[in-house]
Amino acid sequence: MTDSEVRVRVAPSPTGDPHVGTAYQALFNYAFARSRGGKFILRIEDTDRARSTPQSEAAILEALGWLGLKWDEGPDIGGPHGPYRQSERAAIYREHVQILLDQGNAYRCFLSREELERMRAEQRDKGLPAFKDLEGRQRPEEESRRRAEAGEPFTVRMKTPLDGECVIDDLLHGEVRKDWASIDDQIILKSDGFPTYHLANVVDDHLMGITHVIRGEEWINSVPKHLELYRFFGWKPPVFCHLPLLRNNDKNRSKLSKRKNPTSILYYRRAGFLPQALLNFLGLLGWSMPGEEEKFTLEEMIAAFRLEDINLGGPVFDVQKLKWLNGRYIREDYDAAGLRRELEKWAINPETLEKILPLAQPRLMTLSDWGYLTAFFFADEVPLDPQALELKGRSDEDLARLFQIAVWKLEALRDFRSETLEALFAELAEQAGLKLRDLTRPFYVALTGRSAATPLYQSMEILGSDMVRMRLRRAIDALGGLSAKKLKALEKEFASRR
């Protein structure tokens, strides 16, 4: 293989905020492609029709663009292997599913949810760790087609071997073995006619000429299914390289989660981090320069980068380390004029000030009041006095629960304007049995650090969804937090009301 043939991709799902884990994987894909003179492709995995949104896709493109990870092919710029949104490739997937059905390497599964749960339980009782629809595997194709044409709902599953083992060769992990008895007959086409991750990725990676699949190690257990699909189609599989998962900076080194760390790329931009510092930090999480220098440019990383040098130790996402590194960039890479330009790009610019001015002006007695009144717009964290975080007639835990419900509601809100926020708070007050005025008072404190400030909903719009949710999470912590058990129960209760 020549260097010019190297083709890698990052394939995020547009189902929420652009995640730092996506940036982490994108960085290593990008650095490898550029170090080998290859191509870096952006593909959008939007086959989850219930959760995918155009707003989330736009945020992904915006976030990766802000970081400077420029793709060679993608949904916005096109390319020779498009379309680059999986929702626009449905006919391609159905064609390949039909090939597998015709080969006898896949079958239609007509089990209802209840039948599926019963059969899974029966197979577990027999000591079978993975689910395989044995009846469906043996059903004659003529009967299967007749039932499908009659309109009976079905999924399509691939046939995985009943015994033996699969040997995976991973660039970082070496040889990994998985028993086929532990691997389900994976659904490859859902009942809505859209593919699952497994089929879509294999088909897309082959048709887009992907030579190296560089992704998180949570997918390593799925590789046997992917290798089997490559074998069914007669295709050569790519090189697999599974990156270590990002970890929280806690005692258990748990998987990075937004409950314990800000995970949205756009939050870090809003909080005043420099894109080059964030990229540098993400690079340090899984790799190091030959000379162990901790501060390096993207170009320097590319020049020294080798996939084989990635460290498999659990990388800890330490925000304090990121702040230290960001501070080095601010002090070492900018003169006063350069720093002024960065501040203008960040928030201290006419566009932002014009949004804040009409909110602040009615509350100004002197021009010097401006600083105190508007400081929270330009801060990451605001001072929180737990004594001031109180809700009339309710306990601290009740308020923490309300803050958490608000976080979930705001997370799902793609239209983050003052009008929609006002409607959301009216709904929240009604559900909690509270007067709106009583409900909003602790939110003022959580978001601004004070009991009174500029109008709440307009201020939230200016702060943006990422910053608002982060401040509410910090307020929950200031109130003593919610245990994992209580949070799970609340999440179940919240889901039942939706």
C-alpha positions in Angstrom: 0.0 0.0 0.0 1.4 3.4 -0.9 0.9 6.4 1.4 -1.4 8.1 -1.0 -3.9 5.2 -0.7 -4.5 5.8 3.1 -8.1 6.7 3.7 -9.6 7.1 7.2 -12.9 8.5 8.5 -14.7 9.8 11.5 -18.4 9.0 11.6 -20.3 10.8 14.4 -24.0 10.4 15.0 -26.0 13.7 15.0 -28.0 12.9 18.1 -26.7 15.4 20.6 -23.8 17.8 21.4 -20.6 17.3 19.4 -18.6 15.2 21.9 -14.9 15.6 22.9 -14.6 11.8 22.3 -15.5 12.5 18.6 -12.8 15.2 18.5 -10.3 12.8 20.1 -11.0 10.1 17.5 -11.0 12.6 14.7 -7.6 14.0 15.7 -5.9 10.6 15.6 -7.6 9.8 12.2 -6.6 13.2 10.9 -3.0 13.0 12.2 -2.5 9.6 10.6 -4.0 10.6 7.3 -1.9 13.7 7.0 1.3 11.9 8.2 0.8 9.4 5.3 -0.4 11.9 2.7 -3.8 10.3 2.8 -7.4 11.4 3.0 -9.6 12.2 6.0 -13.3 11.7 5.4 -16.3 12.9 7.5 -19.4 10.7 7.4 -22.6 11.4 9.2 -24.3 8.3 10.8 -27.9 9.5 11.0 -29.8 6.3 10.6 -31.3 6.8 14.1 -34.2 8.7 12.7 -35.8 9.3 16.1 -32.8 11.1 17.6 -30.8 12.5 14.7 -31.3 16.2 13.9 -30.0 18.7 11.3 -29.1 21.0 14.2 -26.8 18.4 15.7 -25.2 17.7 12.4 -24.5 21.4 11.9 -23.0 21.6 15.4 -20.7 18.7 14.6 -19.4 20.4 11.4 -19.0 23.7 13.3 -17.1 22.1 16.2 -14.7 20.1 14.1 -14.2 23.1 11.8 -13.4 25.3 14.8 -10.7 22.8 15.9 -9.1 23.0 12.4 -9.6 19.3 11.5 -10.5 19.9 7.8 -11.9 16.9 6.0 -11.3 16.1 2.4 -14.7 14.6 1.7 -17.9 15.1 3.6 -21.6 15.9 3.6 -21.0 19.7 3.1 -18.3 19.5 0.4 -19.1 16.2 -1.3 -16.6 13.9 -2.9 -16.3 10.9 -5.2 -17.8 8.4 -2.7 -21.0 10.2 -1.6 -23.5 10.7 -0.4 -21.8 11.1 3.1 -25.0 10.9 5.1 -26.1 7.4 5.9 -29.8 8.4 5.7 -29.2 9.2 2.0 -27.7 5.7 1.3 -30.7 3.5 2.3 -31.0 2.0 -1.1 -27.4 1.0 -1.1 -27.9 -0.8 2.2 -31.0 -2.6 1.1 -29.2 -3.8 -2.0 -26.5 -5.3 0.2 -29.0 -6.9 2.6 -30.6 -8.6 -0.3 -27.3 -10.0 -1.4 -26.9 -11.5 2.0 -30.4 -12.9 1.9 -29.8 -14.4 -1.5 -26.6 -16.0 -0.3 -28.3 -17.5 2.7 -26.0 -15.5 5.0 -28.9 -13.5 6.5 -32.5 -14.2 7.4 -35.7 -12.4 8.2 -36.7 -12.5 11.9 -40.4 -12.1 12.5 -40.3 -12.4 16.3 -42.4 -9.9 18.2 -40.8 -8.1 21.2 -42.5 -10.4 23.6 -41.5 -13.5 21.6 -37.9 -12.2 21.4 -37.7 -11.7 25.2 -39.1 -15.1 25.9 -36.7 -16.8 23.5 -33.7 -14.9 24.9 -34.7 -16.1 28.4 -35.0 -19.7 27.2 -31.6 -19.6 25.5 -30.0 -18.1 28.7 -31.6 -20.9 30.8 -29.9 -23.4 28.4 -26.5 -21.7 29.0 -26.4 -20.0 25.6 -24.9 -16.5 26.1 -25.8 -15.1 22.8 -29.2 -14.9 21.0 -29.7 -16.7 17.7 -33.1 -17.2 16.1 -32.7 -20.8 15.3 -36.1 -21.2 13.8 -35.6 -18.1 11.6 -32.2 -19.4 10.4 -33.9 -22.5 9.1 -37.0 -21.0 7.6 -37.3 -21.6 3.9 -36.7 -18.4 1.8 -40.0 -18.8 -0.1 -42.0 -18.7 3.2 -39.9 -15.8 4.5 -40.4 -13.8 1.4 -44.2 -14.5 1.3 -44.6 -13.3 4.9 -42.6 -10.1 4.2 -44.6 -9.4 1.1 -47.8 -9.8 3.1 -46.7 -6.9 5.3 -45.6 -8.9 8.4 -43.1 -6.8 10.4 -39.5 -8.2 10.4 -35.9 -7.4 10.9 -33.0 -8.9 9.0 -30.3 -10.7 11.0 -26.9 -11.9 9.9 -26.0 -15.6 10.5 -23.0 -15.8 12.8 -21.3 -19.1 13.3 -22.7 -21.4 16.0 -19.3 -22.5 17.3 -15.6 -21.9 17.0 -13.9 -18.6 17.5 -13.0 -15.4 15.7 -9.4 -14.1 15.7 -9.1 -10.3 15.5 -5.8 -8.6 14.6 -5.9 -5.2 16.1 -3.0 -2.7 15.5 -2.8 -1.7 19.1 -4.3 -4.6 21.0 -2.7 -7.4 19.0 -4.5 -10.7 18.6 -8.0 -10.8 20.3 -10.1 -13.9 20.3 -13.9 -14.1 20.6 -16.1 -17.2 20.9 -18.8 -17.2 18.2 -21.2 -18.7 20.8 -21.0 -15.4 22.7 -22.0 -13.3 19.7 -25.6 -12.6 18.7 -27.1 -13.0 15.3 -26.9 -9.3 14.8 -29.8 -7.3 13.4 -28.4 -5.6 10.2 -31.7 -4.1 8.9 -34.3 -2.7 11.4 -38.0 -3.0 10.9 -38.2 0.6 9.6 -36.0 -0.4 6.7 -32.9 1.4 8.0 -29.6 -0.4 8.7 -27.9 -0.8 12.0 -24.4 0.5 12.7 -22.8 -2.8 11.9 -24.0 -3.2 8.3 -23.9 0.5 7.4 -20.3 0.9 8.6 -19.0 -2.2 6.8 -20.7 -1.3 3.5 -19.7 2.4 3.7 -16.1 1.7 4.7 -15.7 -0.7 1.8 -17.4 1.5 -0.8 -15.5 4.6 0.4 -12.2 2.8 0.3 -11.4 3.1 4.0 -8.1 1.5 4.7 -7.8 2.0 8.4 -10.7 2.0 10.9 -9.5 4.1 13.9 -12.2 4.3 16.6 -12.9 3.8 20.3 -12.2 0.4 21.9 -15.9 0.0 22.9 -16.3 -1.3 19.4 -13.7 -4.1 19.5 -16.3 -6.7 20.6 -18.2 -5.9 17.4 -15.3 -6.6 15.1 -16.2 -10.4 14.7 -19.6 -9.4 13.2 -17.8 -6.9 10.9 -15.2 -9.4 9.8 -18.0 -11.9 9.0 -19.8 -9.3 6.9 -16.5 -8.6 5.0 -16.2 -12.4 4.4 -19.8 -12.7 3.2 -19.2 -10.0 0.6 -15.8 -11.2 -0.4 -14.1 -7.9 0.6 -10.7 -7.3 2.2 -11.2 -5.8 5.6 -9.4 -2.6 6.7 -6.7 -2.4 9.4 -8.4 -2.1 12.8 -7.1 0.2 15.4 -9.1 0.7 18.6 -8.2 3.7 20.7 -8.4 3.6 24.5 -11.5 5.3 26.0 -11.3 8.7 27.6 -11.8 8.5 31.4 -13.1 10.8 34.1 -10.6 12.1 36.6 -12.2 10.2 39.5 -11.2 7.4 41.8 -12.6 4.7 39.6 -11.3 6.2 36.3 -14.8 5.7 35.0 -15.7 6.3 31.3 -15.9 10.0 30.4 -19.4 11.2 31.1 -21.1 14.6 31.0 -22.3 14.1 34.6 -18.7 14.5 35.8 -17.0 16.5 33.0 -18.0 18.9 30.3 -18.1 16.8 27.2 -19.4 19.1 24.5 -16.7 20.6 22.2 -18.7 23.8 21.9 -18.8 24.2 25.7 -15.0 24.5 25.6 -15.2 27.1 22.9 -17.8 29.1 24.9 -15.7 28.7 28.1 -12.7 30.4 26.4 -10.4 27.5 25.5 -8.3 27.8 22.4 -8.8 25.2 19.7 -5.1 24.5 19.4 -4.8 24.0 23.1 -7.8 21.5 23.2 -6.3 19.6 20.2 -2.9 19.5 21.9 -4.5 18.2 25.1 -6.5 15.5 23.3 -3.3 14.4 21.5 -1.5 14.1 24.9 -4.3 11.8 26.1 -3.2 8.9 23.9 0.2 9.8 22.5 3.4 11.8 23.3 6.0 13.6 21.3 9.3 11.8 20.9 11.0 14.3 23.2 8.1 14.2 25.7 7.3 18.0 25.2 3.8 18.5 26.3 3.1 21.6 24.2 3.1 21.0 20.5 1.3 22.2 17.3 -0.9 20.0 15.2 1.8 20.2 12.4 4.4 19.0 14.9 2.2 16.1 15.9 1.6 15.1 12.3 5.3 15.1 11.5 6.1 12.8 14.4 2.9 10.7 14.5 2.8 6.9 14.2 -0.3 4.8 15.1 1.8 2.2 16.8 3.0 4.8 19.3 -0.5 5.3 20.8 -0.6 4.5 24.5 -3.2 2.0 25.6 -3.3 3.2 29.2 -6.6 4.7 30.2 -6.3 8.4 29.2 -7.7 10.7 32.0 -9.6 13.8 30.9 -8.2 16.2 33.5 -9.8 19.7 32.9 -7.2 21.3 35.2 -4.4 20.0 33.0 -6.3 21.4 30.0 -6.5 24.8 31.7 -2.8 24.7 32.5 -2.0 23.9 28.8 -4.4 26.6 27.6 -2.8 29.1 29.9 0.6 28.3 28.3 -0.8 29.0 24.8 -2.3 32.4 26.0 1.0 33.5 27.6 3.5 32.0 25.2 1.9 32.4 21.7 0.3 35.8 21.8 1.4 39.4 22.1 -1.2 42.0 23.3 -2.6 42.6 19.9 -2.9 38.8 19.2 -4.6 38.2 22.5 -7.0 41.1 21.8 -8.0 39.4 18.4 -8.6 36.1 20.2 -10.8 37.8 22.8 -12.8 39.5 20.0 -13.3 36.2 18.2 -14.4 34.6 21.5 -17.0 36.9 23.0 -15.8 40.5 23.4 -17.1 41.7 20.1 -19.9 44.0 18.8 -22.2 41.1 18.0 -22.2 39.8 21.6 -22.2 43.2 23.2 -25.3 44.3 21.1 -27.2 41.3 22.5 -26.3 42.1 26.1 -26.7 45.9 26.0 -30.5 46.1 25.9 -30.7 43.6 28.8 -28.2 45.6 30.9 -29.1 49.2 30.1 -32.3 49.4 32.2 -30.3 48.2 35.2 -27.3 50.6 34.9 -27.0 53.5 37.3 -23.4 54.3 36.2 -21.2 52.9 33.4 -19.1 51.2 36.0 -22.1 49.0 36.9 -21.6 47.2 33.6 -18.7 45.1 34.8 -20.5 43.6 37.8 -23.8 43.2 36.1 -22.5 41.4 33.0 -19.5 39.5 34.3 -21.4 36.2 34.3 -21.7 36.4 30.5 -17.9 36.2 30.1 -17.1 33.6 32.8 -16.9 29.9 32.8 -17.8 29.3 36.4 -19.8 31.7 38.6 -19.5 31.8 42.5 -22.1 29.6 44.0 -23.3 30.0 47.6 -25.3 26.8 48.5 -27.3 28.9 51.0 -28.6 31.0 48.2 -29.6 28.0 46.1 -33.0 27.5 47.7 -36.5 26.8 46.5 -39.4 28.0 48.7 -41.0 25.1 50.5 -38.7 22.4 49.0 -35.5 20.6 50.1 -32.1 20.8 48.5 -32.6 17.4 47.0 -35.9 18.6 45.5 -34.1 21.5 43.9 -31.3 19.3 42.6 -33.9 17.1 41.0 -35.5 20.1 39.3 -32.1 21.3 38.1 -31.5 17.8 36.6 -34.9 17.6 34.9 -34.2 21.1 33.5 -30.8 19.8 32.1 -32.5 16.9 30.4 -35.2 19.1 28.9 -32.6 21.7 27.7 -30.5 18.9 26.3 -33.4 17.9 24.0 -34.2 21.5 23.1 -32.7 22.3 19.7 -34.4 25.7 19.4 -32.5 27.6 22.1 -34.3 30.9 22.0 -35.8 33.0 24.8 -39.3 32.3 23.6 -38.9 28.5 23.7 -37.0 28.7 27.0 -39.9 30.7 28.5 -42.4 28.0 27.4 -40.1 25.3 28.7 -39.9 26.9 32.2 -43.7 27.4 32.2 -44.1 23.7 31.6 -41.5 22.8 34.2 -43.3 25.1 36.8 -46.6 23.5 36.1 -45.3 19.9 36.4 -43.5 20.8 39.7 -46.6 22.5 41.1 -44.7 25.8 41.5 -45.3 29.4 40.7 -43.0 30.5 37.9 -41.5 33.3 39.9 -40.5 30.8 42.7 -39.1 28.4 40.2 -36.9 30.8 38.4 -35.3 32.4 41.5 -32.8 29.5 42.1 -32.0 29.3 38.4 -30.9 33.0 38.5 -28.4 32.0 41.3 -27.2 28.9 39.5 -26.6 30.7 36.2 -25.4 34.1 37.2 -24.1 33.6 40.8 -26.6 36.2 42.0 -30.3 36.3 43.0 -31.1 39.0 40.5 -29.5 39.8 37.1 -30.5 40.5 33.5 -33.7 38.8 32.2 -33.3 35.0 32.7 -34.5 33.6 29.3 -32.6 36.2 27.2 -29.5 35.7 29.3 -29.7 31.9 28.8 -30.0 32.4 25.1 -26.8 34.4 25.1 -25.0 32.0 27.3 -26.0 29.1 25.1 -27.1 25.6 25.8 -23.7 24.1 26.7 -22.8 26.7 29.2 -26.3 26.8 30.8 -26.3 23.0 31.3 -22.8 23.0 32.7 -23.7 25.6 35.3 -26.8 23.7 36.3 -24.7 20.6 36.8 -22.3 22.6 39.0 -25.3 23.8 41.0 -26.5 20.2 41.5 -23.0 19.4 42.9 -23.2 22.5 45.2 -26.4 21.1 46.6 -24.8 17.8 47.5 -25.4 16.0 44.2 -27.7 13.1 43.4 -26.5 9.5 44.0 -26.3 7.2 41.1 -29.3 5.3 42.5 -31.5 8.4 42.8 -30.4 9.7 39.4 -31.4 6.4 37.8 -34.8 6.5 39.5 -35.3 10.1 38.4 -34.3 9.3 34.9 -36.8 6.5 34.8 -39.5 8.8 36.2 -38.6 11.5 33.7 -38.7 9.1 30.7 -42.2 7.9 31.8 -43.6 11.4 31.6 -42.3 12.2 28.1 
